[in-house]
């Protein structure tokens, strides 16, 4: 199970890197690298979904990518960070944590008729 969360972390980090690549891509080979990173990103995403709930994996992947991209924009590209953005990032983070907690709760199995 721990290995699967490492895949989620890797896919989230790679997503931020290839998104950052859009900012700097000026030559054809930059785009080849970006496409390769996207392929690697989806490989790790699919590996994470093998043993973890897909909805949770995707929420963490998308949320971490979004949070990472906003923070990268703020600290690297010096874009302003306002209270609304911080508030929505906290809502997103709360949702991700809530999904992770709800996946840990025991569930009842119902019989299919």
ZAKE-966699 format. One record per residue (C-alpha): residue in three letters; x, y, z. Coordinates in Angstrom, 2 decimals, m for minus. Each point is the difference from the previous one (the first is absolute). Example, Ala and Ser with C-alpha at 12.3 -4.5 7.8 and 13.67 -1.06 7.14 Angstrom:
% residues 2
[node "Ala",[12.30,m4.50,7.80]]
[node "Ser",[1.37,3.44,m0.66]]
% end
This chain:
% residues 113
[node "Unk",[0.00,0.00,0.00]]
[node "Unk",[2.83,2.41,0.83]]
[node "Unk",[1.56,m0.59,m3.43]]
[node "Unk",[m3.26,1.05,m1.63]]
[node "Unk",[0.06,3.35,1.83]]
[node "Unk",[3.55,0.50,m1.26]]
[node "Unk",[m1.42,m0.37,m3.52]]
[node "Unk",[m2.59,2.68,0.85]]
[node "Unk",[2.77,2.29,1.23]]
[node "Unk",[2.08,m0.63,m3.13]]
[node "Unk",[m2.91,0.64,m2.36]]
[node "Unk",[m0.84,3.23,1.83]]
[node "Unk",[3.58,1.26,m0.17]]
[node "Unk",[0.42,m0.95,m3.65]]
[node "Unk",[m3.24,1.81,m0.82]]
[node "Unk",[1.40,3.22,1.47]]
[node "Unk",[3.24,m0.45,m1.97]]
[node "Unk",[m1.69,m0.50,m3.37]]
[node "Unk",[m2.35,2.90,0.67]]
[node "Unk",[3.04,2.13,0.78]]
[node "Unk",[1.46,m1.17,m3.31]]
[node "Unk",[m2.76,1.85,m1.86]]
[node "Unk",[1.47,3.25,1.34]]
[node "Unk",[3.46,m0.68,m1.44]]
[node "Unk",[m0.62,m2.09,m3.13]]
[node "Unk",[1.49,1.79,m3.02]]
[node "Unk",[1.47,m2.80,m2.10]]
[node "Unk",[m1.51,m3.19,m1.41]]
[node "Unk",[2.05,m2.21,2.30]]
[node "Unk",[m1.43,1.78,3.05]]
[node "Unk",[m3.43,m1.16,m1.13]]
[node "Unk",[1.33,m3.54,m0.46]]
[node "Unk",[1.21,0.05,3.63]]
[node "Unk",[m3.36,1.35,1.18]]
[node "Unk",[m1.87,m2.75,m1.87]]
[node "Unk",[2.37,m2.58,1.52]]
[node "Unk",[m0.67,1.39,3.49]]
[node "Unk",[m3.75,m0.13,m0.63]]
[node "Unk",[0.34,m3.66,m0.99]]
[node "Unk",[2.05,m0.74,3.13]]
[node "Unk",[m2.55,1.94,2.05]]
[node "Unk",[m2.89,m2.13,m1.22]]
[node "Unk",[2.05,m3.16,0.54]]
[node "Unk",[0.47,0.83,3.70]]
[node "Unk",[m3.64,1.07,0.23]]
[node "Unk",[m1.16,m3.36,m1.35]]
[node "Unk",[2.40,m1.86,2.33]]
[node "Unk",[m1.45,1.89,2.99]]
[node "Unk",[m3.55,m0.91,m1.07]]
[node "Unk",[0.76,m3.72,0.01]]
[node "Unk",[m0.37,m0.31,3.79]]
[node "Unk",[m1.48,3.32,1.16]]
[node "Unk",[m3.49,1.39,m0.62]]
[node "Unk",[0.09,1.78,m3.35]]
[node "Unk",[m2.09,2.95,1.19]]
[node "Unk",[2.34,0.70,2.88]]
[node "Unk",[3.11,m0.40,m2.15]]
[node "Unk",[m1.36,2.40,m2.60]]
[node "Unk",[m1.10,2.54,2.62]]
[node "Unk",[3.44,m0.04,1.64]]
[node "Unk",[1.74,0.12,m3.40]]
[node "Unk",[m2.09,2.90,m1.28]]
[node "Unk",[m0.01,1.84,3.32]]
[node "Unk",[3.74,m0.33,0.57]]
[node "Unk",[0.65,1.08,m3.56]]
[node "Unk",[m2.26,3.01,0.42]]
[node "Unk",[1.47,1.00,3.36]]
[node "Unk",[3.54,m0.52,m1.26]]
[node "Unk",[m0.62,2.03,m3.13]]
[node "Unk",[m1.55,2.90,1.93]]
[node "Unk",[2.91,0.00,2.46]]
[node "Unk",[2.50,m0.18,m2.87]]
[node "Unk",[m1.71,2.95,m1.68]]
[node "Unk",[0.09,1.94,3.25]]
[node "Unk",[3.59,m0.63,1.08]]
[node "Unk",[1.83,m0.53,m3.29]]
[node "Unk",[m1.91,2.27,m2.37]]
[node "Unk",[m0.86,2.52,2.73]]
[node "Unk",[m3.72,0.07,m0.70]]
[node "Unk",[m2.08,1.47,2.84]]
[node "Unk",[m1.67,m2.34,2.47]]
[node "Unk",[m3.26,1.42,1.35]]
[node "Unk",[m2.32,m1.14,2.78]]
[node "Unk",[m2.51,m1.50,m2.44]]
[node "Unk",[2.68,m2.22,m1.54]]
[node "Unk",[1.23,m1.08,3.43]]
[node "Unk",[m3.58,m0.73,1.07]]
[node "Unk",[m0.72,m2.14,m3.05]]
[node "Unk",[3.30,m1.84,0.42]]
[node "Unk",[m1.00,m0.81,3.59]]
[node "Unk",[m3.40,m1.26,m1.19]]
[node "Unk",[1.75,m2.20,m2.57]]
[node "Unk",[2.43,m1.31,2.61]]
[node "Unk",[m2.85,m0.71,2.42]]
[node "Unk",[m1.80,m2.01,m2.70]]
[node "Unk",[3.10,m2.06,m0.77]]
[node "Unk",[0.61,m0.76,3.67]]
[node "Unk",[m3.70,m0.83,0.46]]
[node "Unk",[0.09,m2.50,m2.88]]
[node "Unk",[3.10,m1.65,1.42]]
[node "Unk",[m1.62,m0.30,3.43]]
[node "Unk",[m3.25,m1.35,m1.45]]
[node "Unk",[1.92,m2.70,m1.89]]
[node "Unk",[1.48,m1.17,3.30]]
[node "Unk",[m3.43,m0.47,1.63]]
[node "Unk",[m1.47,m3.50,0.07]]
[node "Unk",[m2.82,m0.58,m2.48]]
[node "Unk",[m2.89,m2.40,0.06]]
[node "Unk",[m0.31,m2.48,m2.81]]
[node "Unk",[m3.50,m0.24,m1.45]]
[node "Unk",[m1.30,m3.01,m1.81]]
[node "Unk",[m0.82,0.34,m3.66]]
[node "Unk",[m3.38,m1.33,m0.89]]
% end
